[in-house]
Amino acid sequence: MTSKQEQSPAATAVPDTVRNYVGGEWVAVEGDDGQPVRNPATNETLAETTFSHQTTVEEAVQTASEAFEEWRATSPVERVQYVFDLKRELEDRQEDIAQALTREHGKTLGEARGEIRRGIENVEVAAGIPNMLREGSGNVEGVARNMDEHAIRQPLGVFSAITPFNFPAMIPLWFLPYAVATGNTFILKPSEKVPLSSQLIFKAVDAAGFPDGVVNLVNGGADTVNALLEHEDIAGVSFVGSTPVAQHIYETAAKHGKRVQAQGGAKNYAVVTPDAKLEEAVPNIIGSVYGNAGQRCLANDVVVGVGNVYDDLREEIIGDVDDLTVGSGLKEDTDIGPLITGESAERVTQMVEAAVEEGADLVVDGRDFEHPDYPDGNFLGPTLLENVTTDMDITQTEIFGPVMAMAQAEDLDEAIEMVNSTEYGNASSLYTENGAEARKYRYEVDAGNIGINIGVCAPMGFFHFGGRKGSFFGDLHAQGEDAVSFYTDKTIEIQRWYSNN
């Protein structure tokens, strides 16, 4: 196994070629199928994604397996020097990655820059792995006469991550730095819709000088995913995406004896109580619902007003929604960018129409939005429905678009029943100035991430990312202490030394 030493390149333009990165080398993607990578604001083609043959997966796994033995023997202190270098390289490339991210996904530049910072935050946390490994071990001297017992964390081998389109820069960094810092080798399979961000992230990986085969990138579609799930030399798989696919990932990988963490979909509610500070709460709620064009699993797209707060809440929200600007994410004044595909925009439109047919009132209608400068873009204007009920599809199914649904509850107990009515358990938020209500909400709402006066309750990198019910399949989550446990196993060693006395 060799290590690269190269200088960081100058600023890199948005790539127009999608390649694999295997064994420390950039290689052309060999495959028969693929699809174009399009700018969702204009629908211009940015690049072509070719789906890798299964032989490419075999090569990547073999390369990572061969690199594992030497990498695991490298001390944690030495391993994290590469992680420190990766952090520096990513920081040097932040603006390039943001530009690529906005062009291939559509989110605003501000959102793209924030996403990259959250990804780098996880790299920073992973650089503390030597201490995290120590804290996760246990040593007891003298468990019995002349006997000692130790728990030793050890890496397991090759891990893979299959990541979604909505956060193509951040979510790979939920996994990559923890996997390699704990002594494993790694293969990333990014979403075929947004592969360009990963190209730039792996330029940072390459420049950081990781030994050949430690970190690998394979582009592809469903066949590539299944090849990773079924490969006997893959120790574990991480996934973020929709619930049906998360369940498939979990069942298939577990059947083949792998560790699995599969984050699924969500249906998140925000609850506003009468004593909430609306001047603070409303902008926060607007950002949660309409940020990233609603394409995130932490979007609180159902907003419940408790008691007499509803009318004032409704009025302020409508005023803020009317002020939102829709357009290209490259424009600094844009609040809402396009959806990832035209099919996604059509699906969201159909959900809105179905809600109206079920009895919801359409207060703000963004279905027919057309941008004069981007007539071919996948745009929807911000949309607001009210008088929704928990028996409607709009309150039970993940929207993944710029749509808010509003409802009213008589009291907090009724609001909590509404929150818990869905099959999901990803996140929920409460806006209140009452500590007792906040404590009740935290204990009674069945969700893995709870925000109190926070609309996007995304955990910092040193906490794990929660998720329950249909939002998560597995036992150990991404980030923080759960990541250390996921990527290692404890060997219990019991020693006896006979005394000469």
C-alpha positions, 0 to 999 in steps of 0.5 A, a space after each residue: 500500500 502506497 501513500 500519495 504526496 501531492 500539492 492541493 490543486 488550484 480552484 477546480 471548475 464544476 466537473 463535466 466528467 463522472 469517474 470512479 476512484 478505486 485504489 487511489 486512481 481516477 478511472 473511467 466508469 465502465 458500464 452499459 447504462 446511465 443517465 444525464 446529470 441535469 441542472 434542475 433550474 435549466 434542465 441543461 445537461 452537466 455531465 453523464 453518469 454511467 452505471 458501473 458494471 459489477 466487475 467494477 464493484 468486485 475490483 473496488 471491494 478487492 482493492 479495499 480488502 487488500 488495503 484493510 490489513 495494513 490500514 487497520 495496523 496503522 495507529 489511530 493517531 496516524 490515521 487521523 492525520 489523514 483526516 486532518 488533511 482531508 478537513 483542510 482540503 475540503 475547506 480549500 474547496 468549499 466554494 467549488 463544491 458549493 457551486 457544483 452542488 447548486 448546479 446539480 441539485 438546485 439548492 441555493 448557494 447559502 444552503 450549499 455552503 451550510 451543507 458543506 460546513 456540516 459535512 466538515 463538522 463530521 470530519 472534525 469530530 472523526 479526527 477525535 477518534 483516538 479519544 473516542 476509541 479509548 472512551 468506548 473501551 473498558 478495562 477492569 483489573 482484578 476481576 478475579 484472583 490474578 485475572 484482568 479483563 479488557 474490551 478492545 475496539 477493533 475495525 471490521 473491514 470494508 464498509 460501504 455507504 449509499 447516499 441520497 440526492 438531497 444532501 450529496 456533500 454532507 451525507 457522505 461525510 456522515 460516514 466516510 471519516 468515521 469509517 476510515 478513522 476507526 481503521 476500516 476501508 470505505 466505498 461510496 456509492 453516491 446518488 446517480 442524480 448528483 454525482 458531481 459533488 462527490 467528484 470534488 470531495 474525492 479530489 480532496 480525498 486524493 489530495 489528502 494522501 490516503 493510502 491507496 485503496 482506503 477510500 473508494 468511489 463507485 458510481 452506479 444505479 440499483 445493480 451497483 447497490 445490490 452488488 454491494 449489499 450482497 458482496 461477502 467481503 463488505 462488512 457493513 452498509 450505511 444508507 439514507 433515502 426513502 423508507 421503501 428503499 431503506 427497508 430493502 437495504 436493511 433486509 438484503 444487507 442483513 440477510 447477507 450478514 452485514 451491519 446496517 444503518 438505513 435512514 428512511 423517510 419522514 413526516 415531521 410536525 411542528 407544534 406552536 403553543 399560545 405562549 410561543 414567540 411568533 416573531 421568532 418562531 415563524 421565520 424558523 418554521 418557514 426555513 424548516 418547511 421551504 428550505 432546500 425546496 422542502 427536500 429534506 428529511 427534517 422538514 416540518 411540513 405539517 404545522 399545528 397551532 394549539 388553541 387560540 394561537 392559530 389565527 395569529 400564526 396563520 396570518 404571520 405565516 401567510 405574510 412570510 410565504 408571500 415574500 419568498 423568492 423562487 429561482 435559480 440557487 445561483 442567485 443570492 436573493 433566491 429563497 427556494 430553488 427548483 426540485 430535483 426533477 420534473 417528475 418530483 415536481 409533478 408528484 408534489 403537485 399531485 399530492 397538493 391536488 389530492 389534499 384539496 380533493 380530500 377537503 383541505 383548503 388551498 391558501 397559497 398555490 404554487 403549482 403553476 409557478 413559472 420563472 421568466 428566466 428559467 422556463 424549463 426549470 423544475 420549479 414549484 412556488 411555495 404552497 400552503 394548505 390548511 384545515 388538514 386532518 390526520 386521515 389525509 395523505 398530505 399529513 401522513 406521506 412525505 412531501 419532499 417539496 415546498 408545501 406546508 399543511 396547517 392544522 389546529 389542535 385544542 391542546 398539547 395532548 391533541 397535538 401530540 396525538 397528531 404528531 404520533 399518528 404517522 408511521 415515521 419517527 424522524 423529527 418534530 419541533 415544539 415552539 413554546 416558552 413553557 419548560 413543562 410543556 417542552 419536557 412533556 413533548 420530549 418524552 411523549 413524542 415518538 421521534 428520534 430528533 426533537 427541536 424546542 424552538 428549533 425547526 431543523 433539529 439536525 444534531 451536531 456531529 458529536 451526537 448521533 442522528 436519531 430516527 425511529 419507526 419507519 424512519 430508521 432500520 438498524 440499531 446504530 445511527 450515523 455520527 458521534 458515538 453510534 458511528 464508533 460502535 457501528 464501525 468497530 466491534 469489541 473483543 473481550 480479552 480475559 487474562 490470567 497470570 499465575 503468581 510466582 508467590 
